[in-house]
Amino acid sequence: MGPEEHYRRLERMYASAPVNKYFAPSMHVSEAKADVTIQVRPDFFHAAHAVHGVLYFKLLDDAAFFAVNSVVRDVFVLTVSFNIYLTRPVSAGELKASGRVVHRSRRLFLAESELVNGEGQEVARGSGVFMPSTIALSPELGYV
């Protein structure tokens, strides 16, 4: 299988995850990069009527994770640790997280991601460490 088919399978795997049925994000994967986009909805808000940090984390981690899994073509990767910086509240519009691999070794990968609002302003930033698991990419995971 070529890299483009691998990227499309990762996108389909992401879309099929039960958690994404609720959030309804979209994803685009390319070599060592991934973008996740979501429309802000009021049911994502905390009590002060802005997006809860759980959504910031999800988008940043998803973008970084799939950037890494774009270069790991046989197994599911795992997030080992993830740091996040929240810089601006959001209460409307679209959010887009862009992740990219910044370091690779045999067993560990470092990826960074940036989250921007619909005006292109950064609202959060994150970085994570990822490692390959022993879980094969397979149809059972939605990798079809």
C-alpha positions in Angstrom: 0.0 0.0 0.0 1.3 3.5 -0.9 1.4 6.4 1.5 -1.7 8.1 0.2 -3.8 5.0 0.8 -2.3 4.8 4.4 -3.3 8.5 5.0 -6.9 7.9 3.8 -7.2 4.8 6.0 -6.0 6.8 9.0 -8.7 9.4 8.2 -11.4 6.8 8.0 -10.1 5.2 11.2 -10.3 8.6 12.9 -13.9 9.3 11.6 -15.1 5.8 12.8 -13.9 6.3 16.4 -17.0 6.4 18.7 -15.8 9.6 20.4 -15.8 11.4 17.1 -19.5 10.6 16.5 -20.2 13.2 19.2 -17.6 15.8 18.4 -17.9 15.4 14.5 -14.5 16.7 13.6 -12.9 16.3 10.1 -9.3 15.3 9.5 -6.7 15.4 6.7 -3.5 13.4 7.0 -0.3 13.8 4.9 3.4 12.9 5.4 4.3 13.7 9.0 1.4 16.2 9.3 -2.3 16.1 10.2 -5.1 18.8 10.4 -8.2 18.5 12.4 -11.1 20.9 12.0 -14.3 21.3 14.0 -17.2 23.7 14.2 -17.7 25.2 17.7 -21.0 24.3 19.3 -22.6 25.6 22.5 -22.5 22.0 24.0 -18.7 22.3 24.0 -18.8 25.2 26.5 -18.0 25.4 30.2 -20.0 27.6 32.6 -18.5 30.8 31.3 -19.8 30.2 27.7 -16.5 29.4 26.0 -15.0 26.1 24.7 -13.9 23.8 27.5 -10.2 22.8 27.6 -11.1 19.2 26.9 -11.8 20.2 23.2 -8.5 22.1 23.0 -6.7 19.0 24.3 -8.5 16.6 22.0 -7.8 18.6 18.8 -4.2 19.2 19.7 -3.5 15.6 20.6 -5.4 14.2 17.6 -3.5 16.4 15.2 -0.1 15.5 16.7 -1.0 11.8 17.1 -2.1 11.3 13.5 0.9 13.3 12.2 3.0 10.6 14.0 0.8 7.7 12.8 1.3 9.0 9.2 4.9 7.9 9.4 4.3 4.7 11.5 2.5 2.5 8.9 2.1 -0.8 10.7 0.8 -0.2 14.2 -1.3 2.2 16.2 0.8 4.8 18.1 0.3 5.8 21.8 0.5 9.2 23.4 3.1 8.9 26.2 2.8 12.5 27.4 1.3 15.7 26.1 1.8 19.4 27.2 -0.8 22.0 26.4 -0.8 25.8 26.5 -4.2 27.6 26.4 -3.8 31.1 25.1 -7.2 32.5 24.1 -10.8 31.6 24.8 -13.2 30.6 21.9 -16.9 30.8 21.8 -17.9 30.7 18.1 -16.6 29.7 14.7 -14.3 27.0 13.6 -11.2 25.6 15.2 -8.3 24.0 13.3 -5.4 22.0 14.8 -2.3 21.4 12.7 0.1 18.8 13.9 3.6 17.9 12.7 6.3 15.5 13.6 9.4 17.3 14.8 11.6 14.4 15.9 11.8 10.7 15.2 13.8 7.9 16.7 13.3 4.2 16.6 10.9 4.1 19.5 9.9 7.7 20.3 8.4 10.5 18.3 8.0 14.1 19.2 5.1 16.1 17.6 3.9 19.6 18.0 0.4 21.1 17.2 -1.1 24.5 17.0 -4.8 25.3 17.4 -6.2 28.4 15.6 -9.6 30.0 15.4 -11.5 31.0 12.3 -9.5 34.2 12.0 -6.2 32.4 12.1 -5.3 33.5 15.6 -3.5 30.9 17.8 -5.7 29.8 20.7 -3.6 26.9 22.0 -0.4 25.1 21.4 0.8 21.6 22.4 3.6 19.1 22.1 3.6 15.4 22.8 5.7 12.3 23.0 4.4 9.2 21.1 5.5 5.6 20.7 4.5 2.7 18.6 2.2 0.1 20.3 1.9 -3.6 19.5 -1.7 -3.0 18.1 -1.6 -3.6 14.4 -3.4 -1.2 12.1 -6.4 -3.4 11.1 -10.0 -3.3 9.9 -11.1 -3.9 13.5 -9.8 -0.4 14.4 -11.5 1.1 11.4 -8.3 1.2 9.3 -10.0 0.3 6.0 
